[in-house]
Structures are given as structure tokens and as C-alpha cells.
């Protein structure tokens, strides 16, 4: 087992004697419904090996002994949508799953069995492409295995977002939470609202202009890229707070109509969307309708966090709304706001997600809660009947320092260090929940905010190797987790990061 360094740890591994050797004659054998998966695997194998890796249909199978077979079997019900079986003998590699996602994840495991140089984009001379004979059966523990990226505080180019998706998919993560709007920038093109990309996407500080946005073509490209890797994108459009960039473009959507500039500082700001102005909801519904067109996933994140109520308290329109709707106070006004947006999303067959603050004042039944201020919000939500994703900042915030040796690390959030070991010890399933309440805990995710992360290289450094830890937390069974064993396996992944030319932290 020492030579098997798979992350996340599979459910069952049976190691056998002998090896399979990849050769120039090796073919990939596919059925009609696994052809694209075969091509995806071939694209990963060709650069470093220099082998042709020809793809043949199952019925066209040649007499070659050395082949990789990708197949789906509807009878494999126990594997679910994402589980797989991987069998390696001297003559054949067989990946079997009930659904396409399972075949894809089986291929990710297969690739980790090869030497790290398999990740290189140039031919590796005199390499020995052998892997051990074995049997693997693998099924994920959680259905939500997510990673977040904030592109508002610092914009990240499309090519990096695709590289980020590649890293997630390699470690069997299946949700990409894309934080697209905030006080410091609006990052998505919306038809009919040109000021969002002409004004709200840019900020100036000390004479320097900073920012950027994704065109609809960029979004389409990223969505297709994610789909090929079985990653669902959850876009986040912040409301009612974290709205200063949008208000800089359309100040009439604020409570006081004042002039605003896109924020250059980090923090929580008083100016938010006016909840008493019907034009606010016309704007947000126009935006959300277009976001739904661009992103096919069933979830849409609306933030809902850190919304000061000072402007609402002084706003005649907001106070009139409170009276007209029979609300008690501004907290209930926020709840009313979120429920109105949820009704719109439900009419478009989408489910609303919000940070755990949306629990305050009551929630519509189909909403999903993302618990970031600790586990308590998630526990409360599960007990109230809501589905939950756990991401407490104590264990899942990757913008925090990776060690308490701050002087030796790039600038980050100092609130509390979140080292690799702390991420690995995280347990998303709280104690004390009933069986039914446990079913509502869909999984967990890591969050990467970018207040102090200005470049893709810095983002990679903050992501890796903590991504590997959260991936094992959400995929592998709790009883399988062993920190020492994980760190041993992780050592084999640093050369993979080198081959992929990504930045990472290595605690020597």
C-alpha cells in the first residue's frame, strides 16, 4: 500500500502483485456513452508519454493486450452517480461506473497511480509508465464537495479560472462557488446595464486603475469547461449588502441616491440595495434572469451576509415597506427581501443559497444555508428542515495564513491561522443530529477570499495543498482519515504540482 498515494483516499483498495505497463500500443476502448471521457483521458496521457493513445469503440476492440476500457453499467446501482470501480491487471485497466461522473473520477484515480511526470506537458524521455495491479471500489461520502473563489477583491483572468477548475476536478471536487459581485467590483456582463462593466468593474486607488470582468462568451467558455470536468458552478450575486460597486453604477438603487465609488478598502459598508424601492427588484430580477441563462446549475447564491441596517432605518421607502408588509423591524425586512428573491428564483426552477445570516428572520423552505460563522448556523438550519453546506471559517477559510509564522508567509488574514492539519481534522457532520437531519448536511467547501491575494500565483499558493485536505474530508469516510497517512501520500503530490507548474506551500 505504500506505493499507492491516492488523494482523496478511496473506500476500498486491494493491492496485488505485478504491474500494468503503458506502451505506445496501448489503446483506450470506449462505448458510445464514454467516448468523450476516453478523449479526455487520452488528452491527459498523450503529452508526457508521446503515445498516440488511439480510441476505439468496444465493438471495434482489437486483439491488443494492453488497453484501458471505460464502461458504464446501469446495474451498478450501489455506486450511485459518482462512484466507480477500477481494476488493473497485467493486460488491462478497466474503469466501470453507473454514470459518466463515476467514470471520470475513476480516471482521476488512475492518473494518480502513474508517476508524477504524467502531468507534464512535454514528452518525458525514458520514462517507465507502470502502475500496480489492484482493485478499487470508491464512492464519495458527500454530494457537495466545493471550493469557492472570490474574483471581486482581485480579478482573476479566465485562463486562471479554468486552471482552478482543473485542480478541483483532479481531486474530485464537484462544486465551484464563483463569487462574482461585491463592494470592490462587479465581474459579470449583464445586457441592458452597461455601467456594470464600464463603472462597477473598475476601481482607482492612488491613480492606478484595477479590475476587469467576464464577458458572456467568457462565462460560456468557463461553464463548458466545468461541465466537461463534472463541476457545477454556483454563481454568487451579493444582496442586499456588499452592493457598493453596483450602486456606483446605478446610485438610484440606494436608499439615499448619493454618488458612490467602487470600494478600494475591505470591510462592511453601510450603503446597500434599497429594500423599499421597486426598481431595486426590477434590476435584481433582470440580473438574475440573465445569470440563470448563463449558468445551468440548479443553485444560485445571493450572499445575504453582513448587511448593515443603518440606511434602511433612515430611509422613508424602506420604512414604508416595513409598514406595508406588516414587518416588525429591519431584520424582518431583510428576510422579506430574501423571500421575494427566492420566489423569483423558484419561478425559474432555481434554488437560493445564502450565507448563514439568511436564517435571521425566517427562510423560505427550499433555501439552502451555507454555514460560515461556525457550525451553529448549519446545525440550526438542519434542525429547521433546511439543507446545509458547512464551511466554518475556523477550518475552511483558505485566505487565512497557513501557519502562525506570519513573517515567513505572504500577507493573509490574521484572524486565526488555518494550517493544513486543521483543514484535515475538520468534520462536516455535527454530532447530535438525527438521521433525517444528517441527510440535510450535503457536504462542505473551502472558501478563498482575495482581499490580500492579488495574483493567480498567490491564489494557487493559498489553495495548495489545503485543497487536498478538504477534498479528502468531503470524499473519504471519516473512519478512513489518518493525518500521518495523508501527509505521507501528500508528499507524492508535490512533484505533481511541480509538473503542473502551480505554486504551493510545502512545509519542509
C-alpha positions as a printed NumPy array, in Angstrom:
array([[  0.   ,   0.   ,   0.   ],
       [  2.991,   2.325,   0.483],
       [  3.234,   2.953,  -3.273],
       [ -0.452,   3.945,  -3.531],
       [ -0.72 ,   7.682,  -2.897],
       [ -4.251,   8.484,  -3.993],
       [ -5.97 ,  11.635,  -2.678],
       [ -8.755,  11.511,  -1.668],
       [ -8.351,   8.062,  -0.098],
       [-10.605,   5.516,  -1.876],
       [-13.161,   3.462,   0.022],
       [-11.602,   0.053,  -0.708],
       [ -8.187,  -0.817,  -2.19 ],
       [ -6.87 ,  -4.332,  -2.778],
       [ -3.247,  -4.266,  -3.919],
       [ -1.999,  -7.23 ,  -5.962],
       [  1.395,  -8.35 ,  -7.233],
       [  2.528,  -7.314, -10.681],
       [  2.078,  -4.195, -12.801],
       [  0.391,  -2.818, -15.915],
       [  2.737,  -1.035, -18.305],
       [  1.511,   1.718, -20.613],
       [  3.104,   1.324, -24.064],
       [  2.889,   3.09 , -27.435],
       [  0.426,   0.372, -28.498],
       [ -1.985,   0.925, -25.601],
       [ -5.485,   1.819, -26.765],
       [ -8.459,   3.306, -24.966],
       [-11.617,   1.269, -25.514],
       [-14.898,   3.131, -25.083],
       [-18.605,   2.618, -25.558],
       [-20.835,   5.208, -27.188],
       [-21.559,   6.897, -23.852],
       [-17.915,   7.055, -22.701],
       [-16.282,   8.344, -25.889],
       [-15.804,  11.921, -24.628],
       [-14.368,  10.556, -21.374],
       [-11.927,   8.458, -23.378],
       [-10.819,  11.513, -25.327],
       [-10.404,  13.458, -22.078],
       [ -8.207,  10.689, -20.64 ],
       [ -6.161,  10.458, -23.836],
       [ -5.528,  14.214, -23.729],
       [ -4.099,  13.795, -20.233],
       [ -1.882,  10.849, -21.205],
       [ -0.524,  11.952, -24.589],
       [  1.724,  14.956, -23.751],
       [  4.082,  13.285, -21.263],
       [  4.119,   9.83 , -22.859],
       [  4.193,  10.876, -26.501],
       [  1.925,   7.88 , -27.171],
       [ -0.906,   8.081, -29.691],
       [ -3.463,   6.635, -27.258],
       [ -5.915,   5.805, -30.016],
       [ -9.572,   5.47 , -29.068],
       [-11.699,   2.576, -30.306],
       [-15.313,   1.587, -29.82 ],
       [-15.948,  -1.506, -27.721],
       [-17.24 ,  -3.461, -30.719],
       [-14.128,  -2.482, -32.703],
       [-11.803,  -3.759, -29.985],
       [ -8.565,  -5.09 , -31.406],
       [ -6.519,  -8.005, -30.124],
       [ -4.102,  -5.784, -28.255],
       [ -3.461,  -6.952, -24.725],
       [ -2.641,  -3.503, -23.439],
       [ -5.834,  -1.465, -23.244],
       [ -7.787,   0.856, -20.999],
       [-11.534,   0.166, -21.016],
       [-14.057,   2.793, -19.898],
       [-17.572,   1.48 , -19.448],
       [-20.878,   2.33 , -17.831],
       [-23.034,  -0.367, -16.269],
       [-26.558,   0.594, -15.237],
       [-26.684,  -2.479, -12.987],
       [-24.067,  -0.962, -10.661],
       [-26.704,   0.811,  -8.588],
       [-24.637,   0.725,  -5.391],
       [-22.054,   3.033,  -6.979],
       [-24.557,   5.881,  -7.247],
       [-23.945,   8.81 ,  -9.585],
       [-20.276,   9.339,  -8.71 ],
       [-18.832,   6.028,  -7.533],
       [-16.603,   3.809,  -9.658],
       [-14.646,   0.567,  -9.777],
       [-11.059,   0.441, -11.054],
       [ -9.428,  -2.869, -11.902],
       [ -5.81 ,  -3.108, -13.037],
       [ -4.348,  -6.392, -14.336],
       [ -1.196,  -7.035, -16.345],
       [ -3.131,  -6.703, -19.613],
       [ -5.986,  -4.319, -18.948],
       [ -7.214,  -1.329, -16.992],
       [-10.984,  -1.363, -16.52 ],
       [-12.947,   1.632, -15.187],
       [-16.602,   0.852, -14.51 ],
       [-19.312,   3.152, -13.163],
       [-23.074,   3.534, -13.26 ],
       [-22.844,   7.127, -14.539],
       [-20.424,   9.311, -16.5  ],
       [-19.207,  11.223, -13.429],
       [-18.084,   7.954, -11.877],
       [-16.054,   7.048, -14.954],
       [-14.444,  10.493, -14.834],
       [-13.48 ,  10.08 , -11.173],
       [-12.144,   6.613, -11.876],
       [ -9.888,   8.184, -14.489],
       [ -8.644,  10.775, -11.968],
       [ -7.658,   7.941,  -9.632],
       [ -5.992,   6.074, -12.494],
       [ -3.893,   9.108, -13.396],
       [ -2.686,   9.405,  -9.787],
       [ -1.345,   5.837,  -9.999],
       [  1.148,   6.857, -12.691],
       [  4.414,   8.641, -11.82 ],
       [  4.099,  12.398, -11.223],
       [  5.698,  13.119, -14.604],
       [  2.439,  12.03 , -16.259],
       [  1.29 ,  15.611, -15.554],
       [  3.977,  17.182, -17.736],
       [  3.078,  18.858, -20.996],
       [  6.244,  17.726, -22.786],
       [  7.427,  14.209, -23.606],
       [  9.363,  12.625, -20.751],
       [ 12.223,  10.595, -22.172],
       [ 12.945,   7.04 , -20.951],
       [ 10.018,   7.073, -18.542],
       [  8.573,   3.889, -17.11 ],
       [  4.788,   4.245, -17.203],
       [  3.846,   1.368, -14.911],
       [  1.148,   1.152, -12.276],
       [  0.434,  -1.595,  -9.72 ],
       [ -2.173,  -4.262, -10.263],
       [ -5.084,  -3.613,  -7.916],
       [ -8.836,  -3.448,  -7.368],
       [-10.513,  -0.255,  -6.153],
       [-14.13 ,   0.411,  -5.235],
       [-14.819,   4.04 ,  -4.399],
       [-17.895,   6.103,  -3.501],
       [-17.946,   9.691,  -2.187],
       [-19.206,  10.415,   1.319],
       [-20.793,  13.795,   0.492],
       [-22.611,  15.06 ,  -2.608],
       [-21.402,  18.671,  -2.15 ],
       [-17.627,  18.872,  -2.444],
       [-16.978,  22.509,  -3.092],
       [-14.36 ,  25.201,  -3.492],
       [-15.047,  28.93 ,  -3.643],
       [-13.141,  31.739,  -5.378],
       [-13.625,  35.464,  -4.845],
       [-12.784,  37.372,  -8.035],
       [-14.168,  40.714,  -6.784],
       [-11.483,  41.883,  -4.386],
       [ -8.918,  40.963,  -7.029],
       [ -9.953,  39.965, -10.531],
       [ -8.658,  36.642, -11.839],
       [ -8.396,  36.024, -15.617],
       [-10.463,  33.388, -17.398],
       [ -7.455,  31.152, -18.039],
       [ -6.722,  31.01 , -14.326],
       [-10.348,  30.175, -13.506],
       [-10.04 ,  27.209, -15.893],
       [ -6.763,  26.164, -14.246],
       [ -8.534,  26.378, -10.871],
       [-11.296,  24.102, -12.213],
       [ -8.649,  21.631, -13.392],
       [ -7.215,  21.437,  -9.883],
       [-10.651,  20.934,  -8.34 ],
       [-11.525,  18.157, -10.759],
       [ -8.233,  16.337, -10.186],
       [ -9.235,  15.942,  -6.547],
       [-12.866,  15.014,  -7.295],
       [-14.389,  18.302,  -6.18 ],
       [-17.72 ,  18.861,  -7.9  ],
       [-18.855,  22.405,  -6.986],
       [-17.205,  25.706,  -7.904],
       [-18.697,  28.631,  -5.97 ],
       [-17.854,  31.717,  -8.039],
       [-18.13 ,  34.982,  -6.067],
       [-18.869,  37.469,  -8.859],
       [-20.102,  40.694,  -7.212],
       [-19.102,  42.692,  -4.136],
       [-18.329,  46.212,  -2.923],
       [-14.946,  46.144,  -4.676],
       [-16.059,  45.008,  -8.118],
       [-18.809,  43.659, -10.377],
       [-17.384,  40.939, -12.608],
       [-20.148,  39.753, -14.953],
       [-21.539,  41.3  , -18.125],
       [-25.31 ,  41.946, -17.99 ],
       [-27.198,  43.046, -21.108],
       [-29.001,  46.363, -20.725],
       [-26.806,  47.52 , -17.84 ],
       [-23.571,  48.731, -19.469],
       [-22.453,  50.716, -16.425],
       [-21.912,  47.449, -14.534],
       [-18.892,  46.714, -16.708],
       [-17.957,  50.299, -17.583],
       [-18.043,  51.601, -13.988],
       [-18.718,  48.874, -11.401],
       [-15.979,  46.541, -12.692],
       [-13.186,  49.06 , -12.086],
       [-11.711,  50.897,  -9.122],
       [ -9.   ,  53.521,  -8.81 ],
       [ -6.516,  53.931,  -5.991],
       [ -3.517,  56.25 ,  -5.977],
       [ -4.095,  56.895,  -9.655],
       [ -3.984,  53.219, -10.633],
       [ -6.984,  51.55 , -12.267],
       [ -7.684,  47.956, -11.287],
       [-10.4  ,  45.476, -12.169],
       [-11.927,  43.516, -15.012],
       [-14.991,  41.474, -15.877],
       [-16.101,  38.334, -17.671],
       [-17.993,  38.686, -20.934],
       [-20.876,  36.368, -21.686],
       [-18.516,  34.5  , -24.015],
       [-16.03 ,  34.08 , -21.134],
       [-18.789,  32.703, -18.91 ],
       [-19.941,  30.311, -21.636],
       [-16.359,  29.068, -22.039],
       [-15.88 ,  28.501, -18.307],
       [-19.271,  26.796, -17.892],
       [-18.467,  24.381, -20.74 ],
       [-15.017,  23.731, -19.268],
       [-16.54 ,  22.963, -15.864],
       [-19.204,  20.7  , -17.375],
       [-16.533,  18.565, -19.056],
       [-14.972,  18.095, -15.604],
       [-18.257,  17.343, -13.821],
       [-18.073,  20.56 , -11.819],
       [-21.265,  22.539, -11.168],
       [-20.748,  26.29 , -10.981],
       [-22.701,  28.171,  -8.31 ],
       [-22.589,  31.893,  -9.191],
       [-22.913,  34.398,  -6.353],
       [-24.618,  37.76 ,  -6.852],
       [-24.462,  39.582,  -3.5  ],
       [-27.555,  41.224,  -1.977],
       [-28.816,  43.201,  -0.157],
       [-25.377,  44.149,   1.218],
       [-21.927,  44.117,  -0.394],
       [-23.51 ,  46.212,  -3.159],
       [-21.364,  49.372,  -3.39 ],
       [-19.915,  48.526,  -6.818],
       [-23.418,  48.099,  -8.26 ],
       [-24.534,  51.333,  -6.567],
       [-21.57 ,  53.18 ,  -8.1  ],
       [-23.06 ,  52.255, -11.473],
       [-26.73 ,  52.758, -10.529],
       [-26.931,  55.045,  -7.441],
       [-30.721,  55.269,  -7.747],
       [-30.885,  51.739,  -6.301],
       [-29.517,  53.   ,  -2.961],
       [-31.508,  54.46 ,  -0.088],
       [-30.128,  57.991,  -0.414],
       [-29.325,  58.246,  -4.124],
       [-25.889,  59.541,  -3.266],
       [-22.878,  59.262,  -5.535],
       [-20.671,  56.229,  -4.884],
       [-17.306,  54.926,  -5.979],
       [-16.289,  51.293,  -6.197],
       [-14.669,  50.483,  -2.861],
       [-10.897,  50.218,  -2.612],
       [-10.917,  49.186,   1.056],
       [-12.032,  45.882,   2.606],
       [-14.809,  45.59 ,   5.163],
       [-18.54 ,  46.104,   5.637],
       [-20.177,  49.241,   4.246],
       [-23.447,  50.976,   5.156],
       [-24.684,  51.531,   1.608],
       [-26.809,  48.595,   0.437],
       [-29.625,  47.97 ,  -2.018],
       [-32.797,  49.866,  -1.047],
       [-35.435,  47.344,   0.023],
       [-38.243,  49.885,  -0.316],
       [-37.591,  50.713,  -3.971],
       [-39.359,  48.526,  -6.545],
       [-36.669,  49.45 ,  -9.083],
       [-34.187,  47.504,  -6.928],
       [-36.12 ,  44.318,  -7.572],
       [-36.577,  45.087, -11.274],
       [-32.8  ,  45.414, -11.53 ],
       [-32.027,  42.292,  -9.484],
       [-34.56 ,  40.174, -11.335],
       [-33.156,  41.318, -14.686],
       [-29.659,  40.413, -13.474],
       [-30.691,  37.042, -12.03 ],
       [-32.68 ,  36.11 , -15.146],
       [-29.535,  36.573, -17.24 ],
       [-27.352,  34.762, -14.707],
       [-29.782,  31.817, -14.91 ],
       [-29.4  ,  31.844, -18.708],
       [-25.615,  31.663, -18.37 ],
       [-25.329,  29.068, -15.595],
       [-27.276,  25.805, -15.968],
       [-26.842,  24.57 , -12.367],
       [-29.841,  24.497, -10.046],
       [-28.295,  26.718,  -7.337],
       [-27.805,  30.476,  -7.238],
       [-26.068,  32.156,  -4.298],
       [-27.358,  35.571,  -3.204],
       [-24.976,  36.259,  -0.324],
       [-27.262,  37.732,   2.332],
       [-24.378,  38.301,   4.753],
       [-23.041,  41.372,   6.522],
       [-25.894,  43.74 ,   5.633],
       [-25.9  ,  46.839,   7.891],
       [-29.373,  48.278,   8.519],
       [-28.408,  51.936,   9.122],
       [-29.55 ,  53.167,   5.708],
       [-32.817,  51.219,   5.906],
       [-33.591,  52.732,   9.32 ],
       [-33.257,  56.258,   7.886],
       [-34.921,  55.501,   4.524],
       [-38.585,  56.597,   4.074],
       [-39.126,  53.992,   1.342],
       [-37.764,  51.144,   3.497],
       [-39.816,  52.259,   6.49 ],
       [-42.923,  52.427,   4.27 ],
       [-42.174,  48.887,   3.097],
       [-41.92 ,  47.666,   6.699],
       [-45.344,  49.163,   7.467],
       [-46.98 ,  47.969,   4.26 ],
       [-45.783,  44.386,   4.723],
       [-46.573,  44.288,   8.437],
       [-42.947,  43.657,   9.366],
       [-41.515,  44.151,  12.841],
       [-38.139,  45.677,  12.037],
       [-35.23 ,  45.868,   9.592],
       [-34.2  ,  42.26 ,  10.334],
       [-37.586,  41.105,   9.091],
       [-37.213,  43.458,   6.125],
       [-34.075,  41.576,   5.101],
       [-35.942,  38.285,   5.467],
       [-38.764,  39.708,   3.308],
       [-36.155,  40.828,   0.743],
       [-34.596,  37.345,   0.545],
       [-38.005,  35.644,   0.339],
       [-39.019,  37.897,  -2.563],
       [-35.842,  36.965,  -4.43 ],
       [-36.356,  33.282,  -3.573],
       [-39.885,  33.395,  -5.021],
       [-38.443,  34.748,  -8.269],
       [-35.698,  32.087,  -8.383],
       [-38.204,  29.306,  -7.652],
       [-40.352,  30.512, -10.557],
       [-37.274,  29.938, -12.747],
       [-36.603,  26.489, -11.253],
       [-33.576,  27.601,  -9.258],
       [-32.755,  27.208,  -5.579],
       [-31.49 ,  30.084,  -3.467],
       [-28.357,  29.712,  -1.346],
       [-27.21 ,  32.242,   1.216],
       [-24.665,  32.646,   3.986],
       [-25.998,  31.679,   7.41 ],
       [-27.2  ,  35.234,   8.178],
       [-30.237,  34.481,   5.982],
       [-31.595,  32.368,   8.857],
       [-32.298,  35.562,  10.816],
       [-35.955,  36.432,  10.412],
       [-37.022,  33.166,   8.77 ],
       [-36.429,  31.488,   5.424],
       [-38.438,  30.029,   2.544],
       [-38.489,  26.188,   2.635],
       [-36.354,  25.495,  -0.474],
       [-33.433,  27.734,   0.537],
       [-30.017,  26.238,   1.269],
       [-27.806,  27.609,   4.059],
       [-24.03 ,  27.954,   3.853],
       [-22.682,  27.997,   7.414],
       [-19.521,  30.146,   7.636],
       [-19.566,  31.739,  11.107],
       [-19.166,  28.327,  12.73 ],
       [-21.159,  25.104,  12.725],
       [-24.039,  26.523,  14.773],
       [-25.875,  28.12 ,  11.843],
       [-25.695,  24.867,   9.912],
       [-26.937,  22.841,  12.871],
       [-29.857,  25.225,  13.389],
       [-30.714,  25.147,   9.682],
       [-30.639,  21.328,   9.528],
       [-32.911,  21.125,  12.566],
       [-35.316,  23.595,  10.958],
       [-35.501,  21.435,   7.824],
       [-33.073,  23.264,   5.519],
       [-30.256,  21.715,   3.535],
       [-26.814,  22.84 ,   4.609],
       [-23.236,  23.199,   3.355],
       [-20.626,  23.54 ,   6.099],
       [-17.72 ,  25.98 ,   5.613],
       [-16.77 ,  27.398,   9.029],
       [-14.011,  29.978,   8.749],
       [-12.122,  28.237,  11.574],
       [-11.318,  25.304,   9.248],
       [-12.397,  26.2  ,   5.702],
       [-11.186,  29.739,   5.01 ],
       [ -8.138,  29.484,   2.779],
       [ -7.495,  33.244,   2.819],
       [ -6.152,  32.781,   6.357],
       [ -2.465,  32.222,   6.996],
       [ -1.285,  28.632,   6.609],
       [  0.877,  28.889,   9.726],
       [  1.359,  31.244,  12.66 ],
       [  4.84 ,  32.072,  11.389],
       [  3.384,  35.189,   9.757],
       [  6.716,  36.758,   8.874],
       [  7.577,  33.844,   6.591],
       [  4.237,  33.805,   4.748],
       [  2.669,  36.055,   2.104],
       [  0.178,  38.54 ,   3.546],
       [ -3.15 ,  36.973,   4.507],
       [ -5.97 ,  37.163,   7.07 ],
       [ -4.557,  37.016,  10.589],
       [ -7.793,  36.289,  12.473],
       [ -6.761,  32.692,  13.051],
       [ -4.304,  30.505,  11.148],
       [ -5.825,  27.642,   9.166],
       [ -2.936,  25.222,   8.612],
       [ -3.213,  22.073,   6.516],
       [ -3.655,  19.863,   9.584],
       [ -6.595,  21.949,  10.802],
       [ -8.372,  21.622,   7.467],
       [ -7.799,  17.857,   7.548],
       [ -9.253,  17.468,  11.052],
       [-12.497,  19.221,  10.045],
       [-15.618,  17.06 ,  10.401],
       [-18.596,  18.445,   8.425],
       [-21.194,  16.229,  10.121],
       [-22.034,  17.646,  13.558],
       [-22.688,  15.325,  16.475],
       [-26.187,  15.198,  17.912],
       [-28.24 ,  15.403,  14.72 ],
       [-30.944,  12.857,  13.942],
       [-30.603,  10.604,  10.905],
       [-33.011,  12.829,   8.985],
       [-31.122,  15.997,   9.972],
       [-27.821,  14.399,   8.913],
       [-29.245,  13.858,   5.426],
       [-29.649,  17.621,   5.141],
       [-25.902,  18.201,   5.546],
       [-24.939,  17.991,   1.862],
       [-21.214,  18.432,   2.445],
       [-18.64 ,  21.177,   2.821],
       [-16.404,  23.551,   0.9  ],
       [-13.273,  25.64 ,   1.197],
       [-13.52 ,  29.402,   0.649],
       [-10.799,  31.526,  -0.929],
       [-11.396,  35.248,  -0.46 ],
       [ -8.915,  37.522,  -2.191],
       [ -8.577,  40.763,  -0.206],
       [ -4.855,  40.056,   0.115],
       [ -4.48 ,  37.737,  -2.867],
       [ -3.552,  39.849,  -5.87 ],
       [ -2.269,  37.281,  -8.361],
       [ -3.14 ,  33.796,  -9.633],
       [  0.189,  32.54 ,  -8.274],
       [ -0.694,  33.704,  -4.771],
       [ -4.15 ,  32.107,  -5.107],
       [ -2.522,  28.785,  -6.036],
       [ -0.204,  29.033,  -3.028],
       [ -3.162,  29.581,  -0.686],
       [ -5.141,  26.758,  -2.312],
       [ -2.446,  24.071,  -2.3  ],
       [ -2.055,  21.756,  -0.545],
       [ -5.132,  22.632,   1.553],
       [ -7.344,  21.651,  -1.399],
       [ -6.084,  18.079,  -0.97 ],
       [ -7.115,  18.092,   2.685],
       [-10.659,  19.399,   2.133],
       [-11.048,  17.003,  -0.808],
       [-10.347,  14.035,   1.461],
       [-12.644,  15.426,   4.163],
       [-15.625,  15.507,   1.791],
       [-14.914,  12.374,  -0.279],
       [-13.479,   9.762,   2.103],
       [-15.252,   8.129,   5.033],
       [-14.491,   9.639,   8.445],
       [-13.105,   6.319,   9.733],
       [-10.541,   6.3  ,   6.919],
       [ -8.953,   9.601,   7.814],
       [ -5.459,   9.385,   9.267],
       [ -3.332,  12.531,   9.279],
       [  0.036,  10.773,   9.194],
       [ -1.043,   8.553,   6.303],
       [ -2.469,  11.584,   4.479],
       [  0.781,  13.552,   4.86 ],
       [  2.754,  10.565,   3.545],
       [  0.529,  10.357,   0.477],
       [  0.633,  14.141,   0.056],
       [  4.433,  14.033,  -0.309],
       [  3.904,  12.222,  -3.597],
       [  1.709,  15.082,  -4.84 ],
       [  4.267,  17.886,  -4.526],
       [  6.125,  16.611,  -7.629],
       [  2.749,  16.597,  -9.399],
       [  2.275,  20.268,  -8.534],
       [  5.76 ,  20.927,  -9.922],
       [  4.9  ,  19.085, -13.133],
       [  1.681,  21.108, -13.417],
       [  3.672,  24.32 , -12.822],
       [  1.458,  25.511,  -9.982],
       [  2.533,  27.333,  -6.843],
       [  2.011,  25.619,  -3.489],
       [  3.106,  25.702,   0.115],
       [  5.407,  22.907,   1.225],
       [  6.135,  22.783,   4.933],
       [  9.626,  21.343,   4.776]])
